[in-house]
Amino acid sequence: GAAVRAAVPERANRGGLRVRGQLRGRRRHGAGPGLLSGERGAHGRPHAPWRRDEMVPRPARSALPRRPDCMGMMNQSLFLVGEIGGNDYNIPLLSRVPFEKIRTFTPSVVAKISSTVTVHLQELIGLGAKTLVVPGNLPIGCVPNYLMIFKSDKKEDYEPETGCLRWMNEFSKYHNRLLIDELEKLRKLHPGVSIIYADYYGAAMEIYRSPEQFGIDHPLAACCGGGGPYGVSMTARCGYGEYKVCDDPQKYGSWDGFHPSEAAYKGIAIGLLRGTYTQPSISTTISSCPQLTELGSSVEYKVLYDL
């Protein structure tokens, strides 16, 4: 990770993949850039075209040749490709596009993720990369804004152990199953590269099932927002209107009603580094990344929370 930070200039933050910010754990606005091409996505809403020429490989190529150890640095680095495609779901959901229609274009979103990973994979392999991590979808049924917008009087619409919306989480799992299948195809095409699936869903659900283990008191509420049971409202959102900010963000599962809090991200990182929620296990596939191997083999909750 440190190697990539040294090699990729800050301008690489423009465009769909913000590798430097991802590796430093910096929270960005947006929930994963949209993938569906053209001025309108499959859901029929305006869609910003995704410019490949602004993504990571171009600035990476321009920076690496100036370093004599670039090949060694690249094959000892771990590349996080994603999370991608979130806005292909967020935009239609917020626009109240019928859920049945959203489900129909999920295969197209996943196919685009696969093709995007392939584009970067070819370039990164040429630069010496050996290990890529591709994250799946988070449990969107636990997102405070969606819990507010799609509030239901039906008890069966909610998961009893978490309070999350069952049907939305089922959709996240559907997306992730399709993505896992696509990554398996990519592994067969590139046997010399470790392509790791990061199960963000499973790692995050650990937090929603047992928030007290992560020091979180309000797993389904936003720290910054408009109040209410989920910390969000239709009249005020984080940074706009008469919004409120909590006293202790570490006690909340969400920062602004859409993005996980730092406390939640740390909990997710624990599951990933231990290898519990990576396929194949990150602990057995990152021998070329000694810092991560050491951290993953001895990680404890307190260690990560002190980072």
C-alpha positions as CSV (number, residue, x, y, z in Angstrom):
1,G,0.0,0.0,0.0
2,A,2.8,2.4,0.9
3,A,4.5,1.7,-2.4
4,V,1.4,2.7,-4.3
5,R,1.0,5.9,-2.3
6,A,4.6,6.9,-3.2
7,A,4.1,6.1,-6.9
8,V,0.7,7.5,-7.7
9,P,0.5,11.3,-7.8
10,E,-2.5,13.1,-6.2
11,R,-4.0,13.8,-9.7
12,A,-4.8,10.1,-9.9
13,N,-7.7,10.9,-7.6
14,R,-9.6,12.3,-10.6
15,G,-11.9,9.8,-12.3
16,G,-13.5,6.6,-11.3
17,L,-10.8,4.9,-9.3
18,R,-9.2,6.9,-6.5
19,V,-6.5,4.5,-5.5
20,R,-4.4,6.8,-3.4
21,G,-7.4,7.9,-1.3
22,Q,-8.6,4.3,-1.1
23,L,-5.3,3.0,0.3
24,R,-5.1,5.7,2.9
25,G,-8.5,5.0,4.2
26,R,-9.8,8.4,3.2
27,R,-13.6,8.6,3.0
28,R,-14.8,10.1,-0.3
29,H,-18.2,11.4,-1.3
30,G,-20.2,9.2,-3.6
31,A,-20.9,5.5,-3.3
32,G,-18.8,4.0,-6.1
33,P,-18.9,5.6,-9.5
34,G,-21.5,4.5,-12.0
35,L,-20.4,2.1,-14.7
36,L,-23.2,2.0,-17.3
37,S,-21.9,3.9,-20.4
38,G,-23.6,6.6,-22.3
39,E,-25.4,9.7,-21.2
40,R,-28.1,7.6,-19.6
41,G,-27.7,4.4,-17.5
42,A,-29.8,1.3,-17.9
43,H,-32.3,2.8,-15.4
44,G,-33.0,5.7,-17.9
45,R,-31.6,8.5,-15.7
46,P,-28.9,10.9,-16.7
47,H,-25.5,9.3,-16.2
48,A,-22.0,10.9,-16.3
49,P,-19.8,9.0,-18.8
50,W,-16.9,7.2,-17.2
51,R,-13.6,8.4,-18.8
52,R,-11.1,5.6,-18.8
53,D,-8.3,8.1,-19.7
54,E,-8.6,9.7,-16.3
55,M,-8.3,6.5,-14.3
56,V,-5.3,5.1,-12.5
57,P,-3.2,3.2,-15.1
58,R,-2.3,6.4,-17.0
59,P,-0.8,8.3,-14.1
60,A,0.7,5.1,-12.7
61,R,2.6,4.6,-16.0
62,S,3.9,8.1,-16.0
63,A,5.1,7.9,-12.4
64,L,6.6,4.4,-12.1
65,P,9.3,4.5,-14.9
66,R,11.1,7.2,-12.9
67,R,11.7,4.7,-10.0
68,P,14.3,2.0,-10.6
69,D,12.6,-0.4,-8.2
70,C,9.2,0.1,-9.7
71,M,8.6,-3.6,-10.7
72,G,9.5,-4.8,-7.3
73,M,7.4,-2.2,-5.7
74,M,4.4,-3.1,-7.8
75,N,4.6,-6.9,-7.2
76,Q,4.8,-6.2,-3.4
77,S,1.7,-4.0,-3.5
78,L,-1.9,-4.8,-3.1
79,F,-4.3,-3.0,-5.4
80,L,-7.9,-2.3,-4.3
81,V,-10.1,-2.0,-7.4
82,G,-13.4,-0.7,-6.3
83,E,-15.9,-0.5,-4.8
84,I,-17.5,0.2,-8.2
85,G,-21.0,0.5,-9.5
86,G,-22.8,1.7,-6.4
87,N,-24.4,4.7,-8.0
88,D,-25.9,2.5,-10.7
89,Y,-28.2,1.3,-7.9
90,N,-28.3,4.5,-5.7
91,I,-29.5,6.8,-8.5
92,P,-32.5,4.7,-9.5
93,L,-33.4,3.7,-5.9
94,L,-33.5,7.4,-4.9
95,S,-35.5,8.2,-8.0
96,R,-38.0,5.5,-7.0
97,V,-37.4,3.4,-10.1
98,P,-39.3,0.1,-9.5
99,F,-37.1,-2.4,-7.7
100,E,-38.0,-5.2,-10.2
101,K,-36.5,-3.1,-13.0
102,I,-33.3,-2.3,-11.0
103,R,-32.8,-6.0,-10.5
104,T,-33.0,-6.6,-14.3
105,F,-29.9,-4.5,-15.1
106,T,-27.8,-5.9,-12.2
107,P,-26.1,-8.4,-14.6
108,S,-25.1,-5.5,-16.8
109,V,-23.6,-3.6,-13.9
110,V,-21.6,-6.7,-12.8
111,A,-20.4,-7.3,-16.4
112,K,-19.1,-3.8,-16.5
113,I,-17.3,-4.3,-13.3
114,S,-15.6,-7.3,-14.7
115,S,-14.6,-5.5,-17.9
116,T,-13.2,-2.6,-15.9
117,V,-11.2,-4.9,-13.7
118,T,-9.9,-6.6,-16.9
119,V,-8.8,-3.2,-18.3
120,H,-6.8,-2.4,-15.2
121,L,-5.6,-5.9,-14.7
122,Q,-3.8,-6.0,-18.1
123,E,-2.1,-2.7,-17.4
124,L,-1.2,-3.5,-13.8
125,I,0.2,-6.9,-14.8
126,G,2.5,-5.2,-17.3
127,L,3.8,-3.0,-14.5
128,G,4.5,-6.0,-12.2
129,A,1.3,-6.2,-10.1
130,K,0.5,-9.6,-8.6
131,T,-2.4,-9.0,-6.2
132,L,-5.7,-7.3,-6.7
133,V,-8.7,-7.0,-4.4
134,V,-12.2,-6.5,-5.8
135,P,-14.8,-5.6,-3.2
136,G,-18.5,-6.6,-3.3
137,N,-21.5,-4.6,-2.3
138,L,-22.2,-3.5,1.2
139,P,-25.6,-4.4,2.8
140,I,-27.6,-1.5,1.5
141,G,-30.6,-2.6,3.6
142,C,-28.7,-1.2,6.6
143,V,-28.2,2.2,5.1
144,P,-29.9,4.9,7.2
145,N,-31.3,6.9,4.3
146,Y,-32.9,3.7,2.8
147,L,-34.3,2.7,6.1
148,M,-36.0,6.1,6.3
149,I,-37.1,6.2,2.6
150,F,-38.4,2.6,2.5
151,K,-39.8,2.5,6.0
152,S,-42.4,-0.3,6.3
153,D,-45.1,-1.3,8.7
154,K,-44.6,-5.0,7.9
155,K,-42.4,-6.7,10.4
156,E,-41.4,-9.3,7.9
157,D,-39.7,-6.6,5.8
158,Y,-36.9,-6.4,8.4
159,E,-34.2,-8.7,9.6
160,P,-35.0,-9.5,13.2
161,E,-31.3,-9.8,14.3
162,T,-30.2,-6.4,12.7
163,G,-33.2,-4.3,11.9
164,C,-32.0,-3.9,8.3
165,L,-34.4,-4.1,5.4
166,R,-34.4,-7.8,4.3
167,W,-35.3,-7.3,0.6
168,M,-32.6,-4.7,0.1
169,N,-30.0,-6.9,1.7
170,E,-31.1,-9.8,-0.5
171,F,-30.5,-7.6,-3.5
172,S,-26.9,-6.9,-2.3
173,K,-26.3,-10.6,-1.9
174,Y,-27.6,-11.2,-5.4
175,H,-25.2,-8.6,-6.8
176,N,-22.3,-10.2,-4.9
177,R,-23.1,-13.7,-6.2
178,L,-22.9,-12.5,-9.8
179,L,-19.6,-10.7,-9.0
180,I,-18.1,-13.8,-7.5
181,D,-18.9,-15.7,-10.6
182,E,-17.3,-13.1,-12.8
183,L,-14.1,-13.0,-10.7
184,E,-13.8,-16.8,-11.0
185,K,-13.8,-16.4,-14.8
186,L,-11.0,-13.7,-14.5
187,R,-8.9,-16.0,-12.3
188,K,-8.9,-18.7,-15.0
189,L,-7.8,-16.2,-17.5
190,H,-5.0,-14.8,-15.3
191,P,-3.7,-17.8,-13.2
192,G,-0.5,-15.9,-12.3
193,V,-2.3,-13.1,-10.5
194,S,-4.2,-13.3,-7.1
195,I,-7.7,-11.8,-7.6
196,I,-9.2,-11.6,-4.2
197,Y,-12.9,-11.0,-3.5
198,A,-13.5,-8.7,-0.5
199,D,-16.7,-9.6,1.2
200,Y,-17.7,-6.2,2.4
201,Y,-21.3,-7.5,3.0
202,G,-20.2,-10.3,5.4
203,A,-17.7,-8.1,7.2
204,A,-20.3,-5.3,7.7
205,M,-23.0,-7.7,8.9
206,E,-20.7,-8.6,11.8
207,I,-21.1,-5.0,12.9
208,Y,-24.8,-4.9,12.5
209,R,-25.3,-8.2,14.4
210,S,-23.0,-7.4,17.3
211,P,-22.3,-3.6,17.3
212,E,-21.2,-3.7,20.9
213,Q,-18.1,-5.7,19.9
214,F,-17.0,-2.8,17.8
215,G,-17.9,-0.1,20.3
216,I,-20.8,1.1,18.3
217,D,-24.0,2.1,20.1
218,H,-26.1,3.2,17.0
219,P,-25.3,0.9,14.1
220,L,-28.2,2.0,11.9
221,A,-28.0,5.7,12.6
222,A,-26.0,8.5,11.0
223,C,-23.8,10.8,13.0
224,C,-24.3,13.7,10.6
225,G,-27.8,14.4,9.3
226,G,-31.3,15.6,10.2
227,G,-32.1,13.6,13.4
228,G,-34.9,11.0,13.7
229,P,-34.5,7.3,14.5
230,Y,-31.9,6.8,11.8
231,G,-30.2,10.2,12.1
232,V,-31.5,11.4,8.7
233,S,-34.5,13.3,7.4
234,M,-36.0,14.5,4.1
235,T,-35.5,18.1,5.0
236,A,-31.9,18.2,6.2
237,R,-28.9,16.1,5.2
238,C,-25.3,16.2,6.3
239,G,-23.8,19.6,5.2
240,Y,-27.2,21.0,4.0
241,G,-30.1,22.7,5.8
242,E,-30.4,22.5,9.5
243,Y,-28.3,19.3,9.9
244,K,-26.9,18.0,13.2
245,V,-23.6,16.3,14.0
246,C,-23.3,13.8,16.9
247,D,-20.8,14.3,19.7
248,D,-19.0,10.9,19.2
249,P,-18.8,9.6,15.6
250,Q,-17.2,6.4,16.8
251,K,-20.5,5.3,18.3
252,Y,-22.4,5.4,15.0
253,G,-22.5,2.9,12.1
254,S,-22.9,5.6,9.5
255,W,-21.3,9.0,8.9
256,D,-23.8,10.8,6.7
257,G,-26.7,8.3,6.1
258,F,-25.1,6.7,3.1
259,H,-21.4,6.0,4.0
260,P,-20.2,3.9,6.8
261,S,-18.5,5.7,9.7
262,E,-14.8,5.3,10.4
263,A,-15.6,3.0,13.2
264,A,-17.6,0.8,10.8
265,Y,-14.8,0.8,8.2
266,K,-12.3,-0.3,10.9
267,G,-14.6,-3.2,11.7
268,I,-14.8,-4.2,8.1
269,A,-11.0,-3.9,7.8
270,I,-10.6,-6.4,10.7
271,G,-12.6,-9.0,8.9
272,L,-10.7,-8.5,5.7
273,L,-7.2,-8.5,7.2
274,R,-8.0,-11.6,9.2
275,G,-8.9,-13.3,6.0
276,T,-12.4,-14.3,7.2
277,Y,-14.1,-12.2,4.6
278,T,-11.8,-12.5,1.6
279,Q,-12.0,-15.2,-1.1
280,P,-9.4,-16.7,-1.3
281,S,-8.2,-15.7,2.2
282,I,-6.0,-12.6,2.1
283,S,-3.8,-14.2,4.8
284,T,-2.7,-17.0,2.4
285,T,-2.4,-14.9,-0.8
286,I,-0.4,-11.8,0.2
287,S,3.0,-13.3,1.1
288,S,4.5,-10.7,-1.2
289,C,3.1,-8.0,1.0
290,P,5.0,-8.5,4.3
291,Q,3.4,-5.6,6.2
292,L,-0.1,-6.8,5.5
293,T,0.8,-10.5,6.2
294,E,2.1,-9.5,9.6
295,L,-0.9,-7.3,10.4
296,G,-3.4,-9.9,9.2
297,S,-1.8,-12.8,11.2
298,S,-1.8,-10.9,14.5
299,V,-4.7,-8.4,14.2
300,E,-6.7,-7.6,17.2
301,Y,-9.6,-5.1,17.5
302,K,-7.5,-2.8,19.7
303,V,-4.5,-2.9,17.3
304,L,-6.6,-1.7,14.3
305,Y,-8.5,0.9,16.4
306,D,-5.1,2.4,17.5
307,L,-3.9,2.8,13.9
